[in-house]
Amino acid sequence: MACITIPLSSSSSSSFILSHTTLVRFRTPRNLSISSTRKRLSLSVSVSASSSALQALIFDCDGVILESEHLHRQAYNEAFAHFNVRCSSSASQPLNWDLHFYDQLQNQIGGGKPKMRWYFKEHGWPSSTIFEKPPEDDEGRAKIIDTIQDWKTERYKEIIKSGTVEPRPGVLRLMDEAKASGKKLAVCSAATKSSVILCLENLIGIERFQGLDCFLAGDDVKEKKPDPLIYITAAKRLGVSEKDCLVVEDSVIGLQAATKAGMSCVITYTSSTAEQDFKDAIAIYPDLSSIRLKDLELLLHNAAIAN
């Protein structure tokens, strides 16, 4: 960040470092010379700048690169219908997650398999064409979840490949600005790896995808968001300190994962997440259409000063 230093006069006991966002005042001790103070000021500013420099920009995928939750819900419901999944013997129709319920579910539990496991524990393990009777042991329960998830993932891929889905505003420009300025660029998603790869290849393009410095999906880590493991792992692979990373998320689950990892986070919310509590985010946007890389650099710099 460019700063203006107001030189100290022989009669002055103070110096100011000015930027277009901050005013930092340093008091000169009486027993120090002016030249000594200037050196200390220069060192202080240099250390401050290096401690808050944006070195890596990390994007979530679903909800950030694309608004995808309605597509996931569609694929899950089609999977439930395909396997005739019924959580009650008296159910007249296969399981169907409505919009309101799915918004609540996806904002509380990350990853498709954990969503289904939680739901079946709460509402009863289902009968289906996979098992005529509800599975009672861990092996059978794992099989029904894996089978439904695999079918759902393939259906989701078909939707993405249909050409009707576009990236959210501003995402591609920010990615290009980050790469052009020498920043590390990563994508970290809790979703199934094959579906994330398909999304990225179709929405950001193969060249941008191959140019990522790090890509992690739910298959790559043992714990899902809001656990911070995926972001801690990304920082290690990028070779960047967590405090020099900035995460772009759309939900409070992702925000919690980023902040627990020691990273600052900006939110670009969707219609499904707009009412969530994002008090720990350093900025909140409806989308990234008007956000430039320099804006994010300034946000991280100011967050470091505030902390």
C-alpha positions in Angstrom: 0.0 0.0 0.0 1.4 3.4 -0.9 1.9 5.7 2.1 2.9 9.3 2.5 5.3 10.2 5.3 5.3 13.7 6.7 8.9 14.4 7.6 9.8 15.4 11.1 11.1 18.9 11.6 13.8 19.7 14.2 11.1 21.1 16.5 8.6 18.3 16.0 8.0 15.4 18.4 5.6 13.5 16.2 5.4 11.9 12.7 2.5 10.7 10.7 2.1 7.9 8.2 -0.8 8.6 5.9 -2.7 6.3 3.6 -6.0 6.7 1.9 -7.6 4.6 4.6 -5.7 5.0 7.8 -3.9 7.6 9.8 -1.2 6.2 12.1 0.5 8.5 14.6 3.8 7.7 16.1 5.1 9.6 19.2 8.9 10.3 19.2 10.5 9.6 22.6 12.5 12.6 23.9 15.7 10.6 24.1 15.7 9.5 20.5 17.1 11.4 17.6 15.0 12.3 14.6 17.0 10.1 12.2 16.7 7.1 14.6 12.9 7.7 14.8 12.6 7.8 11.1 14.4 4.4 10.8 12.1 2.9 13.4 9.0 4.3 11.6 10.2 2.9 8.3 10.7 -0.5 9.9 7.4 -0.4 11.6 5.5 0.4 8.4 7.4 -2.3 6.6 6.6 -5.0 9.1 2.9 -3.9 9.2 2.6 -4.1 5.5 4.2 -7.6 5.3 2.1 -8.9 8.1 -1.2 -8.1 6.3 -0.3 -8.8 2.6 -2.8 -10.8 0.6 -0.9 -13.8 -0.7 -3.6 -16.3 -1.4 -7.2 -16.0 -2.5 -9.4 -19.1 -1.7 -12.8 -19.7 -3.1 -15.5 -22.0 -2.0 -17.4 -23.6 -5.0 -21.1 -24.1 -4.4 -22.8 -20.8 -3.6 -19.6 -18.8 -4.5 -18.5 -19.7 -7.9 -22.1 -20.8 -8.8 -25.5 -20.7 -7.2 -25.9 -24.4 -7.0 -28.0 -25.3 -4.0 -31.3 -25.5 -6.0 -29.4 -27.8 -8.4 -28.2 -30.1 -5.6 -31.7 -30.2 -4.2 -33.1 -31.2 -7.6 -30.5 -34.0 -7.9 -31.2 -35.3 -4.4 -35.0 -35.4 -5.0 -34.5 -37.2 -8.3 -32.2 -39.7 -6.6 -34.8 -40.3 -3.8 -37.4 -40.9 -6.5 -35.2 -43.2 -8.5 -34.5 -45.5 -5.5 -38.0 -45.0 -4.1 -36.5 -43.8 -0.8 -39.2 -43.8 2.0 -38.5 -43.0 5.6 -41.9 -44.3 6.7 -43.8 -47.4 5.7 -46.9 -45.3 5.5 -45.3 -42.7 3.2 -47.3 -42.4 0.0 -44.5 -40.8 -2.0 -40.7 -41.0 -2.1 -38.7 -38.6 0.1 -38.7 -35.0 -1.2 -36.7 -32.2 0.4 -38.7 -28.9 -0.1 -37.0 -25.6 -0.7 -37.4 -24.2 2.8 -36.2 -27.4 4.5 -33.2 -27.8 2.2 -32.1 -24.2 2.9 -32.1 -24.9 6.6 -30.4 -28.3 6.1 -27.6 -27.1 3.8 -26.9 -24.1 6.1 -26.4 -26.4 9.1 -24.6 -29.5 7.7 -21.8 -29.5 5.0 -21.4 -32.3 2.5 -24.1 -34.5 0.9 -23.4 -37.8 2.9 -23.5 -36.0 6.3 -26.8 -34.4 5.3 -28.4 -37.7 4.5 -26.9 -39.5 7.5 -28.3 -36.7 9.8 -31.7 -36.8 8.2 -32.1 -40.6 8.4 -31.0 -40.6 12.0 -33.6 -38.0 12.8 -36.5 -39.4 10.6 -35.7 -43.1 10.4 -33.6 -45.1 8.0 -35.5 -45.7 4.8 -36.7 -48.6 2.8 -35.7 -48.4 -0.9 -35.0 -50.4 -4.0 -31.5 -50.7 -2.6 -32.8 -52.5 0.6 -36.4 -53.6 0.8 -36.2 -53.1 4.6 -34.5 -50.2 6.4 -30.8 -51.2 7.0 -30.0 -51.9 10.7 -26.2 -52.2 10.7 -23.5 -49.7 9.9 -22.5 -51.5 6.7 -26.0 -51.4 5.2 -26.5 -47.8 6.2 -23.2 -46.8 4.6 -24.2 -48.6 1.4 -27.5 -46.9 1.0 -25.9 -43.4 1.6 -23.1 -44.2 -0.8 -25.4 -45.5 -3.5 -27.8 -42.6 -3.3 -24.9 -40.1 -3.3 -23.2 -41.7 -6.3 -26.4 -41.5 -8.3 -27.1 -38.0 -7.2 -23.6 -36.9 -8.2 -24.0 -38.3 -11.7 -27.3 -36.5 -12.1 -25.8 -33.3 -10.8 -23.1 -33.6 -13.4 -25.6 -33.9 -16.2 -27.3 -30.7 -15.0 -24.0 -28.9 -15.0 -23.0 -30.2 -18.4 -26.4 -29.0 -19.9 -24.9 -25.6 -20.5 -27.6 -23.7 -18.6 -25.5 -22.9 -15.5 -23.2 -19.8 -15.4 -20.7 -18.6 -12.8 -21.7 -15.9 -10.4 -20.9 -12.2 -11.3 -17.3 -11.1 -10.7 -15.8 -14.5 -9.9 -13.8 -15.0 -13.2 -12.5 -11.4 -13.1 -11.2 -11.7 -9.6 -9.6 -15.1 -10.4 -7.8 -13.5 -13.3 -6.7 -10.4 -11.4 -5.3 -12.7 -8.6 -3.3 -14.8 -11.0 -2.1 -11.7 -13.0 -0.8 -10.1 -9.8 1.1 -13.2 -8.6 -1.3 -14.3 -5.9 -1.9 -17.9 -5.1 -5.3 -19.1 -6.1 -7.3 -22.0 -4.7 -10.7 -23.6 -4.5 -11.8 -25.5 -1.4 -15.2 -27.3 -1.5 -17.0 -29.7 0.8 -18.7 -31.3 -2.2 -17.7 -34.6 -3.9 -14.4 -34.2 -5.9 -15.7 -35.4 -9.2 -18.7 -33.0 -9.2 -16.5 -30.0 -8.2 -14.0 -30.8 -11.0 -16.9 -30.9 -13.5 -18.3 -27.6 -12.2 -14.9 -25.9 -12.4 -14.1 -27.2 -15.8 -17.4 -26.1 -17.2 -17.8 -22.8 -15.3 -14.3 -21.3 -15.0 -12.8 -23.2 -17.9 -10.1 -25.9 -18.1 -7.3 -23.4 -18.4 -8.2 -21.6 -15.1 -8.9 -24.9 -13.4 -5.5 -26.2 -14.3 -3.9 -23.0 -13.2 -5.2 -23.3 -9.7 -2.4 -23.5 -7.1 -4.5 -25.7 -4.9 -7.8 -27.6 -5.2 -9.4 -29.5 -2.4 -12.7 -31.2 -2.2 -14.6 -33.1 0.5 -12.9 -36.4 -0.5 -9.5 -34.9 0.4 -10.1 -34.2 4.1 -11.5 -36.3 7.0 -13.6 -33.5 8.4 -16.2 -31.4 6.6 -16.8 -27.7 7.1 -17.3 -26.0 9.6 -14.2 -27.9 10.7 -11.2 -25.8 9.5 -9.2 -28.8 8.2 -9.8 -28.1 4.5 -8.5 -24.5 4.9 -5.6 -25.5 7.1 -4.6 -28.1 4.6 -4.8 -25.5 1.7 -2.6 -23.1 3.5 0.1 -25.8 4.0 -0.1 -26.8 0.3 0.1 -23.2 -0.8 3.0 -22.5 1.5 1.3 -19.4 2.8 0.5 -18.3 6.3 -3.2 -18.5 7.3 -3.2 -14.8 8.1 -2.2 -14.0 4.5 -5.1 -15.9 3.0 -8.5 -14.5 2.2 -11.4 -16.8 1.8 -14.6 -16.2 -0.2 -17.6 -18.0 1.2 -21.4 -17.9 1.0 -22.6 -19.5 4.3 -22.0 -19.4 8.0 -20.6 -22.9 7.8 -17.9 -21.9 5.4 -17.2 -18.7 7.4 -16.7 -20.7 10.6 -14.3 -23.1 8.8 -12.3 -20.1 7.5 -12.1 -18.2 10.8 -11.3 -21.3 12.8 -8.4 -21.8 10.5 -7.1 -18.3 11.3 -8.1 -16.8 8.0 -10.1 -13.7 7.2 -13.3 -14.3 5.2 -15.6 -12.2 2.9 -19.1 -13.4 2.3 -21.0 -13.3 -1.0 -24.4 -14.5 0.1 -27.1 -16.2 -1.9 -30.9 -16.2 -1.5 -30.5 -19.3 0.7 -27.9 -17.7 3.1 -28.9 -14.1 3.1 -30.4 -14.1 6.6 -27.5 -15.9 8.3 -25.3 -14.3 11.0 -22.1 -13.2 9.3 -20.7 -11.0 12.1 -17.2 -12.6 11.8 -16.8 -11.7 8.2 -14.7 -8.7 7.2 -17.1 -7.8 4.4 -20.5 -9.0 3.1 -21.6 -8.7 -0.5 -24.6 -9.7 -2.5 -22.2 -10.7 -5.3 -18.7 -9.9 -6.5 -19.7 -7.9 -9.6 -18.2 -4.6 -8.3 -15.4 -6.0 -6.2 -11.8 -5.8 -7.4 -8.6 -7.4 -6.1 -7.4 -4.1 -4.7 -10.6 -3.9 -2.6 -9.9 -7.3 -1.1 -6.2 -6.4 -0.4 -7.3 -3.3 1.4 -9.9 -5.3 3.4 -7.3 -7.8 4.6 -4.8 -5.0 5.4 -7.4 -3.1 7.5 -8.5 -6.3 9.2 -4.9 -7.0 10.3 -4.6 -3.4 11.7 -7.8 -3.8 13.6 -6.6 -7.1 15.1 
